[in-house]
Amino acid sequence: MGGPLAVHVSRADDVPGGRYRVASRVLPHVRADGFPRATP
């Protein structure tokens, strides 16, 4: 489980109509050890 999640949508002239480009990044203040470990 992760979060919070922020989504930003903006127009890009180099991406054909009807398509999306997805990019992600981790914010500098978010630490992985703050989330519980996933169990199989």
Secondary structure, DSSP 8 states (H G I E B T S, - for coil): ------------TTS-TT---------TT--GGGS-----
